[in-house]
Amino acid sequence: MKRWFLCILALCAGLTVRAQRLEELLPQLDAALAQADKYVAEKEVRIKTLENPVHSRGVSAEQRFTSYGQLYGEYLTYNFDKAAQALDEQETAARELGDRVLINEVLLNRAMINAIGGMYLEASNILESQIDTTILTDNQRLAYWNAQQRFWYDYRDNMHNEDPDGRMASKIAWYRGAILSAAPENSTLYQGISILRAMDEENWGQADFLCKNLLAKLDPDSHEYANWAYYEARICEQLNRTEEMTAWFIRSAMGDIKTATKDNAALCSLAQVLFNSGEFERAFRYIRASLDDALAYNARLRQWQIAAVFPDIQKGYEDYRARHERRSRLFLILISVLSLATFAGAFWTLRAYFRQRKLNRQVREMNRQINEYSESLLEFNNRLSETNAALSEANAAKEEYIGLFLTLSSGYIDKIKKYQSNVRKKVIAGQYDEVIAETSSHKLIDEELKRFYELFDQAFLKLYPHFVSQFNELLRPEARITPKKGELLTTELRIFALIRLGITQSSQIAAMLRYSVNTIYNYRAQIKNAAIENREEFEEKIRHIGN
């Protein structure tokens, strides 16, 4: 029943992995990388908390041994040199105490970190000649066997020793068998060695089952989880489950980042996988981050491993950027050609327009009046455009008034076209009286002016929603202006809205609002006379409303 339960548990873990797509995991990894400095800062705080006691006066050798052991645990995957320094201090404390068992504990840790860092000669010397194996405790004996199997396993794989006589493989198998015979079956060490032995025997199905079973018990934000997630990725690689392999590399990398582990392998391996699948930009970012971690950790082995793949990924990324830049240039050329074609089309359209005018000489006088009206509107739009161009406000103001300008201009062009067509039809039909009456009426201009006021008020109040209230704060209470129901701005408010936008000449304001210059001048003088403070500074304060 227990075996069936474990099978079901592993199957559920596998289904969870498949359900979590790479499209979800990669953004999570990017988010973790963006917060890497935060995790490092938290790590530094923990280290500082442990360092403070050992520098205090009156600290006993026992306390120093314990504190430096804790510091070694923090530095083990974070900084190789400082981890080694912590072991030096711990060994000094152990020798002061004269405790050979404690000295053995330090030497076991030193052998393990040397094996991890690729310092195989140093690790071998410690394991073979410096540790007193006659006084090892039960836990130390397990640690000794674990250090031995790790040393021979890493030495064989990383130094490319082919082991033709099988001597190293025999040592690895013996030490792992010794661990499995002595370690508790529910311990992480026992389960981990079981996984490694299944991998050595190329029993990948069993290795997958055991590794997923172990991962289900571990905290995803722990270093142990990150370590075994890496092994699970390698198992999936052998089982040709590429997507699942990539997912486990990502989980391992996230665990390394969240635990501020600088001695990591998953991010480099993930970069290679992404590079092979054509994701050059992301692969380059990950290999750079992995190299930075390796340099910060300062162990030779990881730097060698990354240096072996970094040039290929860097070259692939540079080639990718070059291809992207070439495509961008081609796209720019295409856009330029299309722009020229559009300009040519516009040119031929204008030419046809003038040709049509030539064929309609009998309505020249009517067209002249239409052209005058069009030029008047064009002049008005040009002034509005110049006003907008002179604004020193934020991009939002520019975009708002460009939108207003385009809306008015487009509307006016459509109406002129419609008006011209209507006049032409009536002339052709001989309805000259109606044409004269229609061109003599100011109704159309009045309607368009009203529409312009409405659009201007809406656009201005969208940019400065508190303009009316802030404007009134500058006036005496009895002179304050409140728009009527249905109005957004009054004539006075509209005049000073234009001043707020940088249009200060009364002649320009009069032209835009279709009032006489004297009327504008009188409105300005009347409002300034109602100012609470110095009337000479009133308009300057208006120009700062909304800042």
N, C-alpha and C positions, 0 to 999 in steps of 0.2 A: 504493500500500500504506500509505503514511504517513497519507493522508486517511482510509482505511478504519479504520486503527487508532485515530485520534482520534475517529471517529464511535462506535466500540465503547466507547471510554473514557468519552465523554460519556453514552452510553446507560446504562452501568453506574452512573455517578454519579447519574443521574436515578432509577434503580431503587432505589439506596440511600436517596435522599431520601424516596421514597414508602414504603419499608419502615419508616422511622422515623416513627412516628405522633406527632401533636401531643400525645397523652396522655403520651408519654414525654418529649418535648422541653420542655413547659412546666414540669414539676417540676424538670428539670435547670436551666432558667433561674432558677426560684425559689431553687434551691440556690446558684447562682452569685451571685445578688443578696444572699443571706444572708452570703456571704463577700466581698462587695465591699470592706469595710474592710480585709480581709487583703491583697487585691491592691493597694489604695491604699498600704498600709504598705510593701509590697515596692517599689512605685514610688518612694516617698519615700526608701527606703534607697539605691536606685540614684542618685537625684538628689543625695542628701547625699554619696555617694561621689565624684560628679563635681564637686561644689561645693568640697570640701575643698582640692584642689590649687590652685585659682585664688585662694584667700585666703592662700596661703603666701607667704613672702618669697622674692624672687629668681626669681619665675616670669617666664619670657621672654614676649615678645609672641606668638611662634609658639605656645608652649604654651597661652597664654590663648585664642588664636584657636581652637585645636583643642578645648579643654575647653568653651568657650562654644558651639561648634558642636554638641558632643555634648549639652550641656544643652538647646540649642534642640530637638534631636531628641526628647528626653524630654518637654519641655514642650509641643511642637507640638499634641498632642491632649489635653493635661492641664490647662494653664493658659495662656490667651491672653496675659495681661499679662506673666507671667514669661517666656514664649517671646519676646515682644517685647523685654523687658529683656535677655535673653540675646543677641539680635541686636544690640542697642545696644552691649553690651560687646564683641561680636565685631567690630563695625564699628570701634570705637575701636582695637582691637588691629590690625586690617587697615590703618587709616590710619597708625598708628605705624610699621608696616612699610613704608608707602608702596607697597603692592602693589595695583595697580588690578584685577588678576584676582581677588584675594581680596575686594576691595570689591564687585565685581560679584556674587560668590557670595552675599555677605550681602544685597545688594539684591534678588537673585532670590528668596531665602528670604522677605524682607520683603514682596515683592509677592505671593507665594503665600499667606502667612498673612493678609494683609489681604483677599485675595480670599475665602479660607475664612471669615474672620470677618465678611464683609459690608461691609468698609470699601472700597468700590469706587472712590471718588475717590482715596484714598491709593494704592491698587494701580495705578490708571491713571497717576497722576503718575510713579510709579517706573518703570513699564514704558515709558512714552513719552518721558521726559526725563532720568531719572537713570542708567540703565544704559548703559554704553559698549558698544554692540553690535559695535564694530570690533575688539575684543580678546577676544571670547568664545571660550572653548575649545569643543571639540566637545561635551563633556558639558554645559557651560553653555548652549550654543546649544539643545540639546534641552530643558534646564530652562527656558530663556526661552520657547520655543515652547509648552511645557507650561503655564507660568504664563499665557501669553496666552490659550490656548484655555480654560483653567479660568476666567479672569477673564470673558471674553465669554460663556461658557456660563452661569456663575452669575449674572452681571449680567442677562442676558436672562430667565432663569427666575425669579429671586427678586425682581427689581424689576418684574416683569410688563410688560416692554417687548415690545410685539407685533412689532417689527421688520418693519414693512409693506414696506420696500424690500428686505429680505433682506440688509442690510449686515452685521449681526452674524452671521447664519448663514454668510455668505461668509467672514468672518474666522475663525470656528470651523473651517470646513471646510479653509481654507488652512493654518492652523497644525497641524491634525491630519494633513493630507496631508504637510506638511513633516516631521513626526515619523516618520511611517510610511516615508518615503523615506530617512531617515537612521539610525533606531534599529535595532539588531540584532533579527531576527525572534523570537529566543528570549528577549528581555528582557520583563520585566513591563510596562514602559512601552509597548512595541510592542503587546503583547497587550491591554493595558487600553484603549489608544486605538482599537484595532480593534473592541473591544466597544462603545465609545461611538459610533463612527462607524456601526456597524450599528444601534444604537438610534436615532440621529438619522435614519437612512434608513428607520426602522420595519421593518427586516428582523429581526423578533423571533426567528424560528427560528435564524438565523445567530448572533444575539447570545446566545441561550440556549446554543448549541453552544460558542461561544468562551468564554463566562463559566464554564461548568461545566468546560471543559478547563483553564482557568487555576486555578479553585478546587481541582481535583484535585491540583495541584502545591504548594499553599500549606499551611502549618501552621494547623490550625483555631483555635489559640490565638494567632494573630498578628493585628496590626492590619490588614495587607493582606487577610487572609482575611475579616475582619469587613467591610471596605470593599466588597469585591467580592461578598460574600454579600448585602449590601444592594442592590447593582445587580441581582443575580440575582433577588431578590424583586420588584424593579420590572419586570423582564422577564417573570416569571411572572404578574404582575398584568395585563400587556398580553395575555398568552396565555390569560387567564381560568382560570388554575390556582390557585384561591384557597388551597387547603390547602397546596400546595407553596410559594406565596408566603409564607404565614404561617410555615412551617417555616424558610425562609431568613431572614426577619426575626428569628426566635428565635436562629438560629445567629449572625447578625450581632451581635445584642445580647449574646450570651454572649461572643463574641470581644471586644467593647468592654469588657465588665466585667472580663474576665480580663487585659486589657492596661491597665486603669485609664484608658480613654479617656473623657474627659468631653465632648468634642465629638462626640456621637454622634447618629444620626438613627433608627436601627432601633427603639429602645425606644419612641420617640414614635409611629412608624408602626405598630408592633405594638399599642400601646394603642388607636389609632384602629380597627384591624381588629377587635380584641376587643370594643371598645365597640359597633361596628356589629353584631356577632354576639350581643350581649346579655350579655357577661361583664363587667358593670359594676365589680364589686369588683376584679378583677384589672387591668382597664384603668385604674382610678383609681390603683392602686398603682404601675403602670408609668409613668403620666404624671407622677406625683409624683416618682418616682426620676429620670425624664428631666429634669424641671424643676430638680431639685436639681443634677444634673450640669451643666446649662446655666448655672445661676447660679455654680457653682464655676468653670466654664471662663471665664465673663465675656466672651463674644463676643456682639455684638448680634443677629446673624443667627439663631442657634439659639434665643435667647430669644423673638424675634419669632415664629418658626415654632411654638414650643410654646404661646405665649400665644394663638395663633389657635384652637387646638383645646382648650386646657385648660378653659375655662368650660363647654363642652358636655359634656365627660366628667365634670367635677365635678358638674354639674347632674344628669346621668344617674345618677351614683353616689348622689347624695342622694335622688333619686326612688326608686331601687332600695331604698335603706335604709328609706325611708318605707313602701314597699309591704311590705317584709319585716316591719317593726314592726307594720303593720296586720294581717298574717296571724298574727303571734305573738299579738296581742291576741285575735283571733277564736279561735285555738286555745285560749288560756287560758279564754275564756268557755265554749267547748265542753267543756273538761275540768271546769270548775266545774259545768256542767249535769249532766254524767255523774256527778260526785261526789254531787250532790244526789239524783240518781235512785238511785244505789247506797245512799245513806243511807235514802231512802224505802223501798227494797226491804228493807233490814235491819230498819227499823222494823216493816213489815208482817209480816216473818218472826217477829220477837219477839212481836208481838201474837198471831199464830197459835199460837205456842208456849205462851203463857200461857192461851189459850183451850183448848188441848189439856189443859193441867194441870187446868183447871176441870172438864172432862168426865171426868177420871180421879180423882174424889174418893175412890173406894174404895181407891186405893193411896196415899193422902196420906202415911201414916206412912212407907211405903217411900221415897216421893219426898223426904220430909224428910231421911231419912238420906243419900240420894244428894246432896241439895242441900248438906248439911253437909260431905260429902266434897268436893263441887265448890267450896264456899267456902274450905275448907282449902287446896285446890290453888291456887285463885285468889289467896288471901292469900300463899301461898308464891311464886307467880309474880310478884305485885306486889312482894314484897320483893326478888326476883331482879331485877326491872325497876328498882327504886329503886337497887339496888346498881350495876347497869350504868350508870344515869344519873349516879351519883356518881363514876364513874371519870374520872380526868383524863388517861388515856392517849391514844394516837394514835387516829386514825379506824379503824385496823384492829381495835383492841380493841373499840371500840363495835360495829363491824359483826359481829365474831365472836360477841359475847354477845347481840346482837339476834337473830342467827341461831339461837343456842342457845335463847333465850327462845321464839321462834316455833316451833321444832321441838318443844319440850316442850309448849307450850300447844296446838298443833295436835294433837299426839298424845294429850294428856289429854282434849281435847274429843271426839275420835273415840272414845276408850275409854269416856268417860262416857256418850256416846250409845249405844254398843254395850251397856254395862253396864245402862243404863236400859231399853233395849229387851228385854234378856234377863230382867230382873227383872219387867217388865210381862207378858211372855209367861208366866212361871211363875206370877204372881199370877192371871192370867186362867185358867190351867190348874188353879189350886187347889193348886200345889206350894209351900205356905207354908213347910214345913220346909226345903226346899232354899233358899228365899229367905233365911230367917233364918240358915241355915248359911253361905251365901255372903256375906251382909253382915256376919257376925261374924268372917270370916276376915281375917287381916292379910297374906295371901299377895300380893294385888294391890299393896298399899302397899309391901311389901318389894321386890317386883319393880320397881316404878316408882322407888323410892329407889335401887336398884342401878343402874338405867338412868340416873338423874340423875347419880350419881357418875361413871359412865363418860363421859357427854357432857361433864360439867364438866371432868374430867381431860383429855380430849382437847382441848377448846377452850383450856384454860389452858396446856397444854404446847405448843400450837401458837403461842400468843402469846409464851410464855417457855420456849423449848426447853431452856435451861440452868438452869432454876430449881432443880432438885434438886441439881445439883453446886454451884451458888453458895450454896444454902441450907446444905449440909453444910460448906462452907468456913468458915461462922460458928460451927460446933460443934466441940467437942473430938473427936478421932478416935474414941474409944470410944463416943461418943454419936451418931454419924452414922447416918442412916436410909437404908436401901436398900429400895425396894419389892420385894415378892416377885415371882416369875415370874408373868406374867399380869396384874400390877397396874401401874397408871401412877403413882398417888399413894397413900400411906397416909393414915390418919385425921389423923396429926400434920401431914403435908405439906399435906393438904387445908385444915386449919385456917389454916395460915400462908399458903396460897395466897389464901384469902379476905382475910387481913390485907393481903397484897400488893395486892389490888384495892381497898383502902380500907375494908373492912368490919372494924371493930375491936371492936365491942361483942360481948361473949361471948354475950349473949342473942340477938343477931342470928345469930351463927355457929351457936349451938345450934339455933335454929329452922330454919336452912337445911339443916343436916346431920342433923337429927333426933336430937340428943343432949341430955342435960340440961346446964344452965348450969354445974353443978359439974364435970361431966366435961370440958367445954371449958376451964374455968378450970384444972383440974389438968393437962391436957395443956400448956397455955400455960406454966404455972409450971415444969413438968418440963423443957420444952425450953429455956426461958430460963436455968434453972440450969445447963444444959450448954453455955452460950455461952462462947466463948474469951475474949472481952473483956467490957466492962461490960454486965451483963444488962439494965440500964435502957435502954440504947440499942439492944438487940437487935432489937426490933420496928421501930424506925425504919430500921435497916439493911435489914430484910426489904422494907420499902416502896420501897427504892431498887434492888432487884434488877432487872436488865434495862435500867436507864436508861443 
